[in-house]
Amino acid sequence: MTDTATLESIRNTVESHDVVLYMKGTPLFPQCGFSSLVSRVLQHMGVEYHSVNVLEDMDVREGIKVYSDWPTIPQLYVKGEFIGGCDIVKEMYETGELKAFFDEKGIEAA
Amino acid sequence: MPMAADDIARLIRDALPDAHVEIEDLAGDGDHYRATVISPAFAGLPRVKQHQLVYNALGTRMGGELHALALITRTP
């Protein structure tokens, strides 16, 4: 069960950083191909982001799925807004939408 | 337990009856799939909402017995 304290702490995290990636593992040592792909997209675009390794906290690992009503990890948040998982980030990157989106949000991206 | 491709397609069609659903078994292991779902129900919805409609159709299986499902959603 996910308690309100966990959801509150997630809200606090996604609202205190412009770009937050919930992932399995870390950008340096990703432990899942999908998480790895999203973190590499962000790195490639030169976007500064805060990452949260859900494997280190079972409450966050389950809580983040409730928070966004999204069943899988990774999950990307920009300015507190849930953007999507691996498929959506990949598609937005390939179509150039992701760059346009970061520009619109005033986040530096190449 | 992995899921059969037909079961995935059936669950999606149950929730989105007018959808065209294609399932590919990416690794041939019954565990890594790609679903392409084309439905008029997606019209005007952002991608996150489109994918949520499909995830909701799969319920708790997604992220559980269904480990990896790459998802592409389109309108007809």
Backbone of each chain as ProteinMPNN parsed JSONL, in Angstrom:
{"seq_chain_A": "MTDTATLESIRNTVESHDVVLYMKGTPLFPQCGFSSLVSRVLQHMGVEYHSVNVLEDMDVREGIKVYSDWPTIPQLYVKGEFIGGCDIVKEMYETGELKAFFDEKGIEAA", "coords_chain_A": {"N_chain_A": [[0.832, -1.206, 0.0], [0.388, 2.245, -0.726], [1.25, 5.039, 1.09], [0.13, 8.34, 2.137], [2.269, 9.904, 2.86], [4.418, 8.964, 1.356], [3.552, 9.618, -1.243], [3.43, 12.356, -0.971], [6.101, 12.941, -0.564], [7.128, 12.2, -3.034], [5.833, 14.068, -4.657], [7.045, 16.367, -3.683], [9.692, 15.913, -4.493], [9.47, 15.871, -7.376], [8.671, 18.413, -7.776], [10.693, 19.994, -6.847], [12.81, 19.885, -8.566], [13.741, 20.728, -11.906], [13.871, 18.754, -13.887], [13.198, 15.415, -13.5], [14.126, 12.046, -13.247], [12.794, 8.977, -12.654], [14.168, 5.904, -12.162], [15.489, 2.555, -12.782], [18.302, 1.724, -11.16], [21.245, 3.756, -11.662], [22.242, 6.744, -13.517], [24.891, 6.238, -14.213], [25.18, 3.527, -13.684], [22.881, 1.994, -14.939], [20.159, -0.268, -14.398], [18.415, -1.453, -16.067], [17.243, -1.808, -19.334], [15.388, -0.006, -20.425], [15.345, 2.138, -18.659], [17.969, 2.906, -18.928], [17.992, 3.788, -21.59], [16.391, 6.136, -21.534], [17.854, 7.745, -19.785], [20.166, 8.043, -21.244], [19.248, 9.464, -23.47], [18.605, 11.923, -22.285], [21.137, 12.683, -21.368], [22.495, 12.842, -23.794], [21.202, 15.009, -24.898], [22.14, 16.909, -23.303], [20.78, 17.681, -21.042], [20.245, 18.725, -17.779], [19.538, 16.699, -15.048], [17.727, 15.318, -12.257], [18.127, 12.224, -10.749], [16.328, 9.38, -9.566], [16.822, 6.418, -7.948], [14.818, 3.78, -8.056], [15.144, 1.264, -7.13], [16.318, 1.389, -4.741], [14.444, 1.994, -2.87], [11.626, 0.607, -1.864], [9.108, 1.664, -1.257], [9.005, 4.006, -2.773], [9.311, 2.895, -5.271], [6.886, 1.52, -5.697], [5.143, 3.567, -5.067], [5.502, 5.586, -6.985], [4.224, 4.618, -9.181], [1.594, 4.748, -8.482], [1.346, 7.456, -8.074], [1.513, 8.605, -10.658], [-0.312, 7.124, -12.029], [0.706, 5.096, -13.681], [2.125, 2.202, -14.942], [4.762, 1.407, -15.154], [8.405, 1.689, -14.947], [11.119, 3.335, -16.463], [10.171, 6.755, -15.449], [9.577, 9.993, -16.537], [9.72, 13.317, -15.407], [8.909, 16.718, -15.872], [9.237, 19.889, -14.645], [7.426, 19.191, -12.622], [5.474, 17.894, -14.03], [4.208, 14.855, -15.333], [5.746, 13.243, -17.972], [6.152, 10.898, -19.433], [6.946, 7.413, -20.163], [9.513, 5.179, -21.277], [8.813, 4.574, -24.035], [7.369, 6.845, -24.884], [9.153, 8.971, -24.408], [11.21, 8.247, -26.119], [9.906, 8.36, -28.606], [9.185, 11.07, -28.656], [11.693, 12.188, -28.664], [12.734, 11.306, -31.111], [11.039, 12.552, -32.942], [11.647, 15.148, -32.56], [10.082, 16.542, -30.864], [10.677, 16.505, -28.172], [12.885, 18.148, -27.75], [11.734, 20.574, -28.531], [9.837, 20.76, -26.562], [11.393, 20.973, -24.191], [12.609, 23.42, -24.776], [10.392, 25.107, -24.758], [9.746, 24.945, -22.094], [11.799, 26.287, -21.021], [14.151, 24.957, -20.467], [17.489, 24.058, -20.716], [18.594, 22.445, -23.59], [20.102, 20.368, -26.069]], "CA_chain_A": [[0.0, 0.0, 0.0], [1.134, 3.491, -0.782], [0.653, 6.002, 2.019], [0.149, 9.718, 1.653], [3.605, 10.475, 3.094], [5.233, 8.6, 0.193], [3.094, 10.42, -2.382], [3.816, 13.736, -0.674], [7.539, 13.032, -0.767], [7.327, 12.164, -4.493], [5.424, 15.39, -5.163], [8.091, 17.3, -3.29], [10.86, 15.662, -5.359], [9.261, 16.275, -8.775], [8.466, 19.863, -7.846], [11.887, 20.767, -6.478], [13.816, 19.838, -9.632], [13.114, 20.954, -13.209], [13.77, 17.483, -14.616], [13.435, 14.273, -12.608], [13.947, 10.729, -13.859], [12.711, 7.799, -11.791], [14.748, 4.839, -12.976], [16.087, 1.417, -12.093], [19.739, 1.939, -11.199], [21.675, 5.154, -11.735], [22.701, 7.064, -14.876], [26.188, 5.595, -14.444], [24.959, 2.078, -13.675], [21.466, 1.661, -15.099], [19.939, -1.701, -14.228], [17.294, -1.852, -16.911], [17.475, -1.224, -20.661], [14.478, 1.116, -20.681], [15.86, 3.253, -17.851], [19.226, 3.298, -19.555], [17.709, 4.531, -22.812], [15.911, 7.484, -21.234], [18.924, 8.562, -19.204], [21.102, 8.387, -22.322], [18.63, 10.526, -24.274], [18.774, 13.191, -21.552], [22.568, 13.034, -21.392], [22.816, 13.223, -25.166], [20.653, 16.342, -25.133], [22.792, 17.824, -22.374], [19.803, 18.15, -20.062], [20.565, 18.437, -16.378], [18.379, 16.079, -14.402], [17.862, 14.654, -10.971], [17.63, 10.859, -10.914], [15.964, 8.635, -8.357], [16.928, 4.973, -8.158], [13.678, 3.184, -7.34], [15.534, -0.027, -6.555], [16.795, 1.624, -3.379], [13.341, 2.282, -1.959], [10.427, -0.127, -2.302], [7.942, 2.552, -1.157], [9.022, 4.896, -3.93], [9.135, 2.052, -6.463], [5.451, 1.289, -5.86], [4.438, 4.844, -4.947], [5.591, 6.388, -8.207], [3.228, 4.065, -10.119], [0.304, 5.277, -8.032], [1.403, 8.91, -8.251], [1.275, 8.99, -12.054], [-1.19, 6.135, -12.651], [1.523, 4.578, -14.794], [2.543, 0.943, -14.315], [6.156, 0.993, -15.384], [9.541, 2.581, -14.728], [11.32, 4.713, -16.007], [9.184, 7.821, -15.569], [10.215, 11.305, -16.643], [8.926, 14.477, -14.977], [9.479, 18.025, -16.164], [8.523, 20.924, -13.884], [6.342, 18.594, -11.864], [4.492, 17.231, -14.895], [4.614, 13.553, -15.838], [5.885, 13.303, -19.427], [5.938, 9.573, -19.994], [7.963, 6.399, -19.941], [10.521, 4.988, -22.319], [8.268, 4.659, -25.402], [6.965, 8.218, -25.192], [10.362, 9.803, -24.469], [11.919, 7.86, -27.349], [9.155, 8.89, -29.75], [9.291, 12.533, -28.637], [13.059, 12.533, -29.055], [12.914, 11.029, -32.545], [10.275, 13.491, -33.753], [12.087, 16.507, -32.258], [9.137, 17.144, -29.922], [11.256, 16.609, -26.837], [13.695, 19.368, -27.777], [10.796, 21.7, -28.561], [9.19, 20.796, -25.25], [12.359, 21.544, -23.24], [12.749, 24.839, -25.129], [9.173, 25.779, -24.309], [9.774, 24.987, -20.631], [12.963, 27.063, -20.618], [15.203, 24.071, -19.981], [18.545, 23.987, -21.717], [18.723, 21.137, -24.239], [20.682, 20.463, -27.408]], "C_chain_A": [[0.87, 1.262, 0.0], [0.469, 4.508, 0.134], [0.838, 7.429, 1.497], [1.522, 10.363, 1.849], [4.518, 10.179, 1.897], [4.849, 9.467, -1.01], [3.499, 11.883, -2.205], [5.309, 13.931, -0.947], [7.882, 12.98, -2.269], [6.972, 13.529, -5.097], [6.51, 16.43, -4.899], [9.316, 17.156, -4.204], [10.624, 16.195, -6.776], [9.044, 17.781, -8.902], [9.704, 20.662, -7.471], [13.025, 20.672, -7.491], [13.091, 20.028, -10.968], [12.866, 19.642, -13.937], [14.117, 16.357, -13.647], [13.186, 12.985, -13.371], [13.933, 9.663, -12.768], [13.153, 6.609, -12.628], [15.21, 3.675, -12.112], [17.596, 1.518, -12.269], [20.041, 3.428, -11.251], [22.113, 5.451, -13.167], [24.031, 6.373, -15.211], [26.053, 4.072, -14.53], [23.471, 1.74, -13.766], [21.286, 0.143, -14.99], [18.741, -2.201, -15.005], [17.49, -1.119, -18.229], [16.628, 0.007, -20.929], [14.928, 2.36, -19.908], [17.124, 3.809, -18.478], [18.965, 4.178, -20.778], [17.29, 5.971, -22.507], [17.038, 8.337, -20.651], [19.949, 8.939, -20.274], [20.55, 9.47, -23.239], [18.86, 11.88, -23.598], [20.233, 13.64, -21.58], [22.988, 13.531, -22.763], [22.342, 14.647, -25.475], [21.277, 17.377, -24.198], [21.836, 18.412, -21.344], [20.256, 17.755, -18.656], [19.35, 17.824, -15.715], [18.752, 15.424, -13.087], [17.339, 13.233, -11.154], [17.351, 10.213, -9.567], [16.012, 7.154, -8.705], [15.842, 4.266, -7.35], [14.041, 1.848, -6.693], [16.024, 0.135, -5.115], [15.659, 1.832, -2.376], [12.041, 1.676, -2.492], [9.183, 0.765, -2.255], [7.853, 3.468, -2.368], [8.754, 4.094, -5.207], [7.657, 1.785, -6.727], [4.683, 2.614, -5.891], [4.418, 5.646, -6.235], [4.56, 5.908, -9.244], [1.831, 4.573, -9.777], [0.232, 6.776, -8.348], [0.983, 9.321, -9.668], [0.222, 8.122, -12.731], [-0.517, 5.546, -13.887], [2.24, 3.332, -14.259], [4.02, 0.61, -14.405], [7.149, 2.103, -15.054], [10.495, 2.326, -15.885], [10.105, 5.631, -16.171], [9.91, 9.167, -15.545], [9.235, 12.417, -16.247], [9.654, 15.749, -15.337], [8.614, 19.087, -15.487], [7.282, 20.348, -13.213], [5.344, 17.798, -12.683], [5.04, 15.889, -15.394], [4.612, 13.556, -17.366], [5.655, 11.951, -20.078], [7.039, 8.624, -19.604], [8.863, 6.299, -21.16], [9.966, 5.195, -23.737], [7.987, 6.1, -25.802], [8.191, 9.124, -25.323], [11.115, 9.529, -25.777], [11.228, 8.475, -28.573], [9.269, 10.414, -29.821], [10.683, 12.983, -29.057], [13.222, 12.401, -30.566], [12.18, 12.03, -33.424], [10.721, 14.945, -33.522], [11.173, 17.218, -31.261], [9.762, 17.405, -28.554], [12.09, 17.885, -26.715], [12.789, 20.599, -27.725], [10.136, 21.879, -27.192], [10.118, 21.409, -24.195], [12.546, 23.039, -23.493], [11.59, 25.646, -24.556], [9.169, 25.944, -22.788], [10.973, 25.769, -20.1], [14.068, 26.219, -20.017], [16.224, 23.867, -21.085], [18.686, 22.573, -22.272], [19.26, 21.317, -25.636], [20.022, 19.456, -28.338]], "O_chain_A": [[1.924, 1.324, 0.633], [-0.715, 4.81, -0.012], [1.592, 7.681, 0.557], [1.899, 11.262, 1.098], [5.296, 11.036, 1.477], [5.719, 9.986, -1.71], [3.862, 12.559, -3.167], [5.724, 14.955, -1.491], [8.819, 13.642, -2.715], [7.703, 14.069, -5.928], [6.845, 17.247, -5.756], [9.902, 18.15, -4.632], [11.479, 16.893, -7.322], [9.206, 18.357, -9.979], [9.776, 21.862, -7.736], [14.074, 21.291, -7.313], [11.969, 19.553, -11.144], [11.806, 19.433, -14.526], [15.193, 16.347, -13.05], [12.173, 12.84, -14.055], [14.917, 9.468, -12.054], [12.578, 6.337, -13.682], [15.309, 3.783, -10.89], [18.109, 1.412, -13.383], [19.192, 4.256, -10.922], [22.335, 4.528, -13.951], [24.262, 5.975, -16.353], [26.717, 3.419, -15.335], [22.873, 1.263, -12.801], [22.139, -0.629, -15.427], [18.132, -3.217, -14.669], [17.86, 0.055, -18.242], [17.079, 0.951, -21.577], [14.897, 3.477, -20.424], [17.322, 5.022, -18.548], [19.636, 5.191, -20.976], [17.772, 6.912, -23.138], [17.163, 9.515, -20.985], [20.533, 10.021, -20.225], [21.306, 10.307, -23.733], [19.255, 12.852, -24.243], [20.53, 14.817, -21.788], [23.731, 14.505, -22.889], [22.993, 15.387, -26.211], [20.981, 18.569, -24.288], [22.058, 19.511, -20.837], [20.601, 16.603, -18.394], [18.249, 18.368, -15.807], [19.895, 15.039, -12.84], [16.232, 13.044, -11.657], [18.036, 10.462, -8.575], [15.339, 6.693, -9.627], [15.928, 4.164, -6.126], [13.329, 1.362, -5.814], [16.133, -0.837, -4.368], [15.892, 1.844, -1.167], [11.446, 2.178, -3.446], [8.303, 0.646, -3.107], [6.775, 3.684, -2.921], [8.056, 4.56, -6.108], [7.225, 1.822, -7.879], [3.713, 2.769, -6.633], [3.429, 6.312, -6.542], [4.089, 6.687, -10.073], [1.0, 4.796, -10.657], [-0.786, 7.287, -8.816], [0.204, 10.256, -9.851], [-0.108, 8.357, -13.894], [-1.089, 5.505, -14.976], [2.899, 3.405, -13.222], [4.48, -0.36, -13.802], [6.792, 3.272, -14.905], [10.667, 1.168, -16.264], [9.164, 5.338, -16.909], [10.731, 9.442, -14.67], [8.088, 12.447, -16.692], [10.864, 15.862, -15.138], [7.41, 19.17, -15.73], [6.214, 20.958, -13.241], [4.479, 17.114, -12.136], [6.191, 15.801, -15.822], [3.586, 13.841, -17.984], [5.042, 11.86, -21.141], [7.939, 8.958, -18.833], [8.953, 7.226, -21.965], [10.57, 5.901, -24.545], [8.319, 6.527, -26.908], [8.264, 9.947, -26.236], [11.588, 10.447, -26.446], [11.879, 9.034, -29.455], [9.43, 10.982, -30.901], [10.847, 14.012, -29.712], [13.782, 13.282, -31.218], [12.632, 12.333, -34.528], [10.243, 15.86, -34.192], [11.444, 18.35, -30.858], [9.432, 18.376, -27.872], [12.015, 18.604, -25.718], [13.043, 21.541, -26.974], [9.911, 22.999, -26.733], [9.697, 22.255, -23.406], [12.631, 23.829, -22.553], [11.773, 26.708, -23.96], [8.665, 26.934, -22.258], [11.15, 25.902, -18.889], [14.829, 26.684, -19.168], [15.885, 23.548, -22.224], [18.874, 21.619, -21.517], [18.931, 22.287, -26.318], [20.374, 19.38, -29.515]]}, "seq_chain_B": "MPMAADDIARLIRDALPDAHVEIEDLAGDGDHYRATVISPAFAGLPRVKQHQLVYNALGTRMGGELHALALITRTP", "coords_chain_B": {"N_chain_B": [[4.83, -15.904, -14.778], [4.896, -15.718, -18.26], [2.936, -13.903, -20.738], [0.622, -14.835, -23.326], [0.643, -13.649, -26.707], [-1.857, -13.436, -27.941], [-3.585, -13.22, -25.783], [-2.918, -10.742, -24.737], [-3.689, -9.067, -26.86], [-6.421, -9.6, -26.879], [-7.309, -8.608, -24.387], [-6.822, -5.89, -24.756], [-8.536, -5.342, -26.897], [-10.955, -5.904, -25.69], [-11.253, -3.741, -23.995], [-11.032, -1.607, -25.726], [-12.964, -1.683, -28.113], [-13.112, -0.939, -30.836], [-10.563, -0.934, -31.713], [-7.617, -1.413, -33.672], [-5.338, -3.899, -33.295], [-2.016, -4.878, -33.016], [0.328, -7.304, -32.192], [3.68, -7.859, -31.543], [6.104, -10.296, -30.944], [8.952, -9.562, -29.604], [11.391, -10.706, -28.798], [10.974, -13.33, -29.1], [10.452, -14.784, -26.875], [8.127, -14.8, -25.5], [7.869, -12.784, -23.66], [8.741, -10.247, -24.154], [7.232, -7.782, -25.73], [5.859, -5.87, -28.509], [3.287, -3.647, -28.846], [1.084, -2.375, -31.194], [-1.389, -0.087, -31.322], [-4.262, 1.02, -32.788], [-6.701, 3.339, -32.613], [-9.831, 5.067, -32.72], [-10.526, 6.112, -30.306], [-8.37, 7.39, -29.226], [-8.227, 9.894, -30.219], [-7.387, 13.269, -30.028], [-6.3, 12.998, -27.512], [-3.526, 13.391, -25.256], [-0.325, 11.679, -25.492], [0.337, 10.326, -23.107], [-2.173, 9.844, -21.926], [-3.309, 8.251, -23.911], [-1.679, 5.971, -23.798], [-2.25, 5.236, -21.195], [-4.889, 4.345, -21.414], [-4.514, 1.932, -22.713], [-2.835, 0.603, -20.907], [-4.572, 0.453, -18.721], [-6.382, -1.373, -19.687], [-4.935, -3.656, -19.496], [-4.583, -3.924, -16.864], [-3.415, -5.102, -13.71], [-1.541, -6.733, -14.756], [0.384, -5.51, -16.265], [3.739, -4.682, -15.923], [3.839, -6.666, -14.144], [3.209, -9.87, -14.658], [3.428, -9.326, -17.27], [6.165, -8.283, -18.478], [7.621, -6.651, -20.293], [6.406, -4.372, -22.456], [6.466, -2.684, -25.219], [4.978, 0.232, -26.482], [2.946, 1.525, -29.01], [0.82, 4.019, -29.981], [-1.836, 5.088, -32.052], [-4.045, 7.18, -33.987], [-6.698, 6.31, -36.258]], "CA_chain_B": [[4.349, -16.527, -16.023], [4.726, -14.811, -19.398], [1.595, -13.884, -21.333], [0.546, -15.099, -24.764], [0.332, -12.456, -27.498], [-3.307, -13.39, -28.184], [-4.246, -12.751, -24.564], [-2.686, -9.297, -24.655], [-4.533, -8.435, -27.871], [-7.822, -9.759, -26.48], [-7.579, -7.665, -23.296], [-6.861, -4.527, -25.306], [-9.761, -5.22, -27.702], [-12.105, -5.874, -24.769], [-11.387, -2.386, -23.459], [-11.135, -0.669, -26.849], [-13.531, -2.611, -29.093], [-12.909, -0.57, -32.237], [-9.121, -0.775, -31.942], [-6.824, -2.357, -34.441], [-4.244, -4.247, -32.382], [-0.99, -5.792, -33.538], [1.31, -7.634, -31.158], [4.888, -8.548, -32.022], [6.936, -10.892, -29.898], [10.226, -8.981, -30.05], [12.556, -11.564, -28.528], [10.581, -14.724, -29.298], [10.473, -15.469, -25.578], [6.838, -14.64, -24.841], [8.032, -11.884, -22.513], [9.056, -8.89, -24.626], [6.314, -7.535, -26.831], [5.529, -4.508, -28.913], [1.898, -3.545, -29.268], [0.657, -1.192, -31.934], [-2.831, 0.009, -31.124], [-4.827, 2.129, -33.55], [-8.095, 3.451, -32.175], [-10.407, 6.419, -32.727], [-10.657, 6.573, -28.915], [-7.185, 8.17, -28.858], [-8.287, 11.205, -30.872], [-7.353, 14.453, -29.175], [-5.683, 12.75, -26.207], [-2.064, 13.354, -25.233], [0.207, 10.306, -25.524], [0.263, 9.676, -21.788], [-3.557, 9.364, -21.768], [-3.506, 7.144, -24.858], [-1.019, 4.776, -23.263], [-2.962, 4.822, -19.98], [-6.062, 3.563, -21.812], [-4.056, 0.571, -23.006], [-2.361, 0.007, -19.646], [-5.733, 0.123, -17.892], [-6.962, -2.599, -20.239], [-4.106, -4.794, -19.078], [-4.703, -3.998, -15.411], [-2.231, -5.326, -12.886], [-0.561, -7.591, -15.453], [1.464, -4.665, -16.762], [4.753, -4.528, -14.878], [3.862, -7.916, -13.381], [3.482, -11.007, -15.545], [3.816, -8.746, -18.551], [7.344, -7.532, -18.076], [8.047, -5.623, -21.23], [5.493, -4.113, -23.561], [6.654, -1.392, -25.88], [3.635, 0.611, -26.891], [2.784, 2.583, -30.006], [-0.609, 4.297, -30.15], [-2.135, 5.977, -33.181], [-5.448, 7.267, -34.385], [-6.839, 5.822, -37.639]], "C_chain_B": [[4.248, -15.492, -17.145], [3.304, -14.898, -19.962], [1.666, -14.205, -22.818], [0.119, -13.828, -25.491], [-1.179, -12.314, -27.708], [-4.059, -12.863, -26.976], [-4.096, -11.242, -24.414], [-3.626, -8.577, -25.613], [-6.003, -8.481, -27.445], [-8.188, -8.759, -25.385], [-7.696, -6.238, -23.819], [-8.151, -4.329, -26.104], [-11.005, -5.198, -26.821], [-12.35, -4.453, -24.275], [-11.612, -1.352, -24.559], [-11.651, -1.451, -28.06], [-13.258, -2.236, -30.552], [-11.428, -0.424, -32.586], [-8.581, -1.84, -32.891], [-5.566, -2.643, -33.617], [-3.283, -5.217, -33.061], [0.029, -6.042, -32.444], [2.49, -8.351, -31.815], [5.652, -9.084, -30.816], [8.386, -10.562, -30.267], [11.395, -9.947, -29.899], [12.233, -13.042, -28.746], [10.531, -15.513, -28.001], [9.146, -15.346, -24.829], [6.886, -13.667, -23.675], [8.334, -10.449, -22.918], [8.241, -8.621, -25.885], [6.321, -6.075, -27.251], [4.086, -4.518, -29.399], [1.702, -2.252, -30.031], [-0.863, -1.165, -31.866], [-3.334, 1.245, -31.86], [-6.309, 2.217, -33.202], [-8.584, 4.887, -32.276], [-10.553, 6.986, -31.316], [-9.485, 7.46, -28.492], [-7.259, 9.616, -29.36], [-8.29, 12.329, -29.846], [-6.713, 14.247, -27.812], [-4.171, 12.847, -26.29], [-1.576, 11.902, -25.117], [0.07, 9.589, -24.189], [-1.141, 9.089, -21.582], [-3.836, 8.187, -22.698], [-2.91, 5.856, -24.3], [-1.733, 4.288, -22.005], [-4.207, 4.004, -20.315], [-5.671, 2.114, -22.076], [-3.587, -0.126, -21.723], [-3.537, -0.404, -18.758], [-6.403, -1.164, -18.371], [-6.211, -3.826, -19.734], [-4.078, -4.94, -17.558], [-3.373, -4.254, -14.716], [-1.182, -6.184, -13.589], [0.659, -6.784, -15.905], [2.461, -4.41, -15.644], [4.82, -5.751, -13.979], [4.221, -9.057, -14.311], [3.869, -10.526, -16.946], [4.969, -7.785, -18.287], [7.609, -6.359, -19.007], [7.076, -5.509, -22.393], [5.779, -2.713, -24.095], [5.329, -1.045, -26.53], [3.685, 1.735, -27.925], [1.284, 2.797, -30.173], [-0.797, 5.318, -31.266], [-3.644, 6.11, -33.327], [-5.543, 6.838, -35.846], [-6.722, 6.96, -38.651]], "O_chain_B": [[3.568, -14.479, -16.979], [2.572, -15.85, -19.692], [2.649, -13.885, -23.485], [-0.66, -13.031, -24.968], [-1.716, -11.207, -27.658], [-5.051, -12.147, -27.117], [-5.033, -10.552, -24.013], [-4.28, -7.602, -25.24], [-6.739, -7.512, -27.632], [-9.246, -8.133, -25.44], [-8.557, -5.474, -23.383], [-8.788, -3.281, -26.007], [-11.997, -4.552, -27.16], [-13.493, -4.013, -24.15], [-12.296, -0.35, -24.352], [-10.871, -1.835, -28.932], [-13.181, -3.114, -31.411], [-11.08, 0.139, -33.624], [-9.024, -2.988, -32.903], [-4.819, -1.723, -33.282], [-3.693, -6.241, -33.608], [0.538, -5.1, -31.835], [2.313, -9.325, -32.547], [5.815, -8.399, -29.806], [8.974, -11.205, -31.136], [12.278, -10.007, -30.754], [13.102, -13.902, -28.599], [10.563, -16.744, -28.007], [9.046, -15.738, -23.666], [6.031, -13.72, -22.791], [8.196, -9.534, -22.106], [8.521, -9.158, -26.957], [6.714, -5.181, -26.502], [3.719, -5.313, -30.265], [2.097, -1.177, -29.58], [-1.535, -2.102, -32.297], [-2.896, 2.365, -31.597], [-7.075, 1.29, -33.462], [-7.848, 5.821, -31.958], [-10.689, 8.197, -31.144], [-9.589, 8.199, -27.513], [-6.449, 10.457, -28.969], [-9.095, 12.335, -28.915], [-6.589, 15.193, -27.034], [-3.583, 12.431, -27.288], [-2.322, 11.017, -24.698], [-0.267, 8.407, -24.136], [-1.275, 7.959, -21.114], [-4.52, 7.238, -22.316], [-3.538, 4.798, -24.324], [-1.819, 3.084, -21.764], [-4.548, 3.072, -19.587], [-6.395, 1.187, -21.714], [-3.903, -1.292, -21.486], [-3.513, -1.46, -18.126], [-6.922, -1.943, -17.571], [-6.792, -4.899, -19.568], [-3.611, -5.949, -17.03], [-2.342, -3.693, -15.088], [-0.07, -6.349, -13.087], [1.787, -7.277, -15.931], [2.088, -3.978, -14.553], [5.725, -5.878, -13.155], [5.376, -9.209, -14.709], [4.545, -11.229, -17.698], [4.765, -6.627, -17.922], [7.797, -5.225, -18.567], [6.941, -6.424, -23.205], [5.39, -1.706, -23.504], [4.639, -1.914, -27.065], [4.363, 2.746, -27.743], [0.555, 1.852, -30.475], [-0.03, 6.271, -31.405], [-4.411, 5.271, -32.856], [-4.578, 6.982, -36.596], [-6.816, 6.727, -39.856]]}, "name": "protein", "num_of_chains": 2, "seq": "MTDTATLESIRNTVESHDVVLYMKGTPLFPQCGFSSLVSRVLQHMGVEYHSVNVLEDMDVREGIKVYSDWPTIPQLYVKGEFIGGCDIVKEMYETGELKAFFDEKGIEAAMPMAADDIARLIRDALPDAHVEIEDLAGDGDHYRATVISPAFAGLPRVKQHQLVYNALGTRMGGELHALALITRTP"}
